[in-house]
Amino acid sequence: MQIAMHLISTLFALLELALFLRFLLPLFGVAPNHRFYRFLVLVTDPIVAPLRQWLGNPPMLMLRGLRVDAAVIVAFFGLMLLNALIQGLLGLASAMLMLAAQPGLGFGILIWRLIDFAFQLYFIILLARVLMDLVRMPPTSPVVRFLWDATEPLLQPIRQQLRPFVGPFDLSPLILYLLLYFLLILMHALLFPLLG
């Protein structure tokens, strides 16, 4: 199971790297007809092209005076999310196998894997929301709508409390991330000895 998790993680990391480079290289002046850039487009277009259609042909974004394909950014975070989901499910399957082999030990690991999986998934959703806000994706996009609905209930109260101190700067995603990370560490410290 560990080998499968590692192979899948490596494959996703390579695809994420290709998408990241596809996004980054034009910002550094690499021409679209450059051999390596064309290779990146060839490798990543099976992911980006259908996503672009599903998003309703999102607008090209302007960054440093260059046009950036928003579908590439969404694909990058989509792959991160899918990788976290697959890794989490494989981790849960591994914990279930442990539970079947050693009922007392496996249950604690299964509970902890569920908690950790939920937190990691939410961290990725929060990061994707921040990026979508930065690149100003249209709020009518289903992806942006999902990210908004998943994060705004926790961000809005933090934003209200921070507004008198930070003015127009929105630090609520950072504060939420730190609070959730602290909660995860606290849960690990308190629950892992009980479950483990």
Secondary structure, 3 states (H helix, E strand, C coil): CHHHHHHHHHHHHHHHHHHHHHHHHHHHCCCCCCHHHHHHHHHHHHHHHHHHHHCCCCCEEEECCEEEEHHHHHHHHHHHHHHHHHHHHHHHHHHHHHHHHCHHHHHHHHHHHHHHHHHHHHHHHHHHHHHHHHCCCCCCCHHHHHHHHHHHHHHHHHHHHHHHHHCCCCCHHHHHHHHHHHHHHHHHHHHHHHHC
